[in-house]
């Protein structure tokens, strides 16, 4: 038979569901978004004036776009016109790239509630195993050029001059102009621009060292994952280190999950006295590698005997180190003890103890907790859990950066960046749900393929044993009675 090309002008009828029936991710996003409480999202729109597209439809499009490695609004707008998977969400509508970009820019603040709902949905499906969770962070580049940088004072002065110029150009009343300039000046003064150099494009981004070893304007993205690599908590900050993210992420994880959080695994970037103090107070089972208490000298602090009555330490040489002062360092109380010059100068073991004039001891309030943590980490269970951390959280970052291809934010400002990262984490969890549904369906099909031949064989065997005549006789009797 000779192949004949179909007429492209020929009208045909098709069902959108049939065209995407084998796309489990599309169907999953459609079902899960319909489960969400979108009342607050619909309240952002008004029925007065021109009509608007269904916000649930736009949310589905963006969720699938981030699953499909598409983040630029123009690319998403083009796919909405030609890709049947996107057409399944929009139907006969065709929102342009401006509408899509406006929706993502204005509605990212609502994604935290939707992210929590999807985590709850994963827990209902049995995908969450919170007996062990892992924390980690990664640097993602900001949507800003590193060339356009200025000092914070210069940037604030430039913004203030531009505002005054605009006020004069708009010919506003004098009182209104003074109010606007005063409000903007107050907001600029309260803005957190502690870095010596900031970007004029995105002032909230910070210079950070990336995994490639280069220094770029970045944000620090943080996640908490369970044993099944479900993201149960996520956040973004502009701090180069991870220490400040520990407590907020743990609290967010406990709020998003109905089950209790078990062992918490982190790397050494979260090791700080404040985090250790918080973990002890909250009763958390934490595991992270620790370097121990810093010692000034060759004699470890364990060799100094503490006398609680006089609040002093006795050194291995028999001399006393008396209390000097108490200070706060990053929310942790530290006491300082040191000896006298006469005592340490005449000590025969001074060379073994310190090279300074006197020996000093800095005793932190978390010293006991750190010792218990070191002991717990050195056990076989602690070593096994620490080795498990990289197999839990690192593949998640690999999926976000390599499979989904997300290495740079598209929005600017810390608030918008947080929303975009939640959108990415939603895409990750939705793909997990789709994979779960696909696996369950494939198991059902496999069971049917294995079981149905056995049932048919049993029926054939039963029919042979009973006999065709007896079956016909019984059938005729039943028909007569009826």
C-alpha positions, -999 to +999 in steps of 0.1 A: +000+000+000+013+034-010+015+059+019-006+090+013-001+122+033-032+134+052-047+167+042-036+193+069-067+213+061-090+184+070-111+189+101-109+161+126-124+155+161-103+144+190-105+142+228-077+161+246-077+134+273-070+107+248-040+126+234-023+128+269-037+096+284-002+081+285+013+112+301+010+105+338+027+137+348+001+158+330-028+139+346-012+141+380-007+179+379-043+183+367-056+161+396-034+176+423-041+212+415-079+205+415-074+191+450-059+224+463-078+251+480-075+280+455-099+304+472-072+328+481-058+327+446-092+334+430-097+363+454-067+381+438-089+387+407-120+409+404-150+402+382-153+440+374-138+451+342-122+428+316-123+391+319-093+370+331-080+335+326-086+309+351-058+311+377-059+274+383-052+269+346-022+292+347-009+274+378-011+240+361+008+254+331+037+268+352+039+236+373+042+215+342+066+240+326+091+237+355+088+199+352+095+203+315+127+224+319+109+255+306+111+287+328+112+316+303+078+331+298+082+334+260+091+297+257+061+287+278+038+309+257+051+292+226+046+257+240+010+267+250+002+273+214+018+241+199+024+215+225-005+191+231+004+186+267+001+223+275-030+225+253-046+200+276-045+226+305-056+257+285-081+241+262-092+266+236-076+295+254-042+308+244-026+331+271+004+350+258+038+353+275+029+386+293-001+370+310+020+340+321+048+362+333+025+385+352+009+355+370+042+340+381+055+374+392+023+383+412+012+350+427+044+334+439+036+345+475+008+319+477+030+289+468+040+282+504+005+270+512+003+249+480+037+234+488+025+224+523-006+208+507+014+188+483+037+175+511+006+165+530-007+147+498+026+128+496+023+118+532-013+105+525+000+084+496+027+068+519+056+084+500+070+102+531+094+084+555+104+110+581+122+086+604+154+102+589+156+136+572+186+154+557+193+191+554+216+207+528+220+239+508+232+248+473+241+281+456+219+291+427+228+321+406+207+353+408+192+370+378+217+398+381+250+409+364+281+410+385+294+440+366+268+464+378+277+468+415+279+497+438+283+505+475+250+505+495+253+542+504+258+551+467+229+530+456+206+545+482+216+580+473+211+573+436+176+559+442+167+589+464+179+613+436+159+594+410+128+596+432+131+633+438+135+638+400+104+618+393+084+637+420+093+670+404+085+657+369+051+645+380+043+679+395+028+665+426+016+687+455+043+697+479+030+678+509+024+646+489+059+649+474+075+653+508+056+622+521+067+600+492+103+610+496+102+605+533+087+570+530+111+559+504+141+573+524+129+554+555+125+521+535+160+526+521+175+531+555+158+500+569+169+479+539+194+452+547+224+461+525+251+450+549+274+438+521+302+463+512+292+459+475+257+452+462+242+447+427+222+475+412+201+449+394+192+427+424+204+444+457+194+414+478+217+390+460+252+383+475+285+373+462+290+336+470+314+309+460+297+283+438+304+246+435+326+253+404+349+275+425+338+308+410+324+338+429+290+349+415+259+367+427+238+339+442+211+329+466+215+301+491+187+275+485+180+251+514+159+219+514+149+192+539+143+157+523+132+124+537+144+089+530+123+087+498+138+121+485+106+140+490+112+177+497+093+184+530+107+219+536+124+245+514+136+281+518+160+306+503+182+332+520+211+355+511+236+342+537+267+326+523+268+300+552+241+275+562+241+281+600+211+305+601+188+281+581+188+252+606+161+262+630+136+277+604+139+246+582+133+222+611+103+242+623+089+243+587+094+205+584+075+198+617+047+221+605+043+205+571+044+169+583+018+151+605+043+124+615+072+132+639+106+140+625+132+114+635+170+116+631+182+149+614+214+146+592+234+176+581+269+184+570+295+204+589+282+237+576+254+237+602+277+231+631+274+261+655+268+266+692+234+283+685+221+253+664+234+229+690+217+248+718+185+249+698+186+212+691+192+204+728+163+226+739+139+211+713+150+175+720+161+169+684+181+138+674+208+156+653+239+142+636+265+163+620+304+161+618+320+183+645+356+193+650+353+195+687+361+223+711+390+245+700+419+242+724+446+269+730+475+248+740+486+212+741+467+201+772+431+194+763+403+209+784+394+175+798+427+175+819+415+206+838+395+198+869+365+221+877+357+232+912+320+243+913+322+259+948+349+284+938+341+284+901+376+278+889+397+251+871+428+234+884+455+227+857+476+196+854+504+216+871+484+221+902+477+258+896+442+275+895+426+292+866+401+317+879+369+331+863+374+364+844+344+373+823+313+361+805+303+371+770+279+362+742+290+348+709+262+341+683+236+335+710+258+312+731+272+321+766+310+317+769+330+319+802+367+327+802+392+314+828+429+320+829+458+319+854+482+344+868+515+354+851+535+344+882+519+310+884+522+301+847+556+317+844+571+295+871+553+263+861+576+235+850+550+222+825+543+255+808+560+245+776+536+215+774+505+237+781+507+270+761+531+294+744+513+325+757+521+341+791+491+325+807+468+296+799+432+305+790+401+284+789+369+293+771+341+272+784+309+273+763+274+265+777+271+240+748+302+221+758+284+192+773+260+190+743+289+190+719+306+162+738+274+141+737+271+148+700+307+137+693+301+105+712+268+098+693+284+105+659+313+081+667+290+051+673+283+026+644+248+039+640+260+075+639+285+067+612+259+048+592+235+077+594+261+103+583+270+081+553+233+079+545+230+117+542+247+122+509+225+095+493+193+113+504+199+150+496+225+151+470+204+132+444+176+159+449+200+187+440+212+166+411+176+163+399+169+201+403+201+212+386+207+185+360+175+168+352+153+199+355+182+221+344+175+248+370+208+267+378+197+303+378+167+322+391+145+341+367+129+365+392+146+392+413+143+400+450+144+376+479+106+373+482+102+364+446+131+341+446+116+321+475+084+317+456+102+305+424+122+280+444+090+267+459+076+263+424+106+242+415+103+221+446+066+216+438+076+203+404+100+178+421+074+165+444+047+163+417+070+142+396+074+118+426+036+115+428+033+109+391+060+082+393+041+066+422+009+064+402+027+051+371+044+024+392+011+014+408-006+011+374+022-009+360+021-033+390-016-037+385-011-045+348+017-070+356-005-087+382-033-090+356-010-104+330+003-130+354-030-138+371-055-139+342-039-168+324-039-188+356-076-180+361-084-190+325-064-222+328-083-231+360-116-224+344-107-247+314-096-274+338-129-271+357-150-273+326-132-304+314-137-321+348-174-313+351-182-322+315-200-304+288-232-326+291-237-320+328-233-282+323-258-283+295-282-303+316-280-279+345-283-249+322-315-264+307-330-271+341-323-235+353-339-222+321-370-243+327-374-232+362-370-196+352 
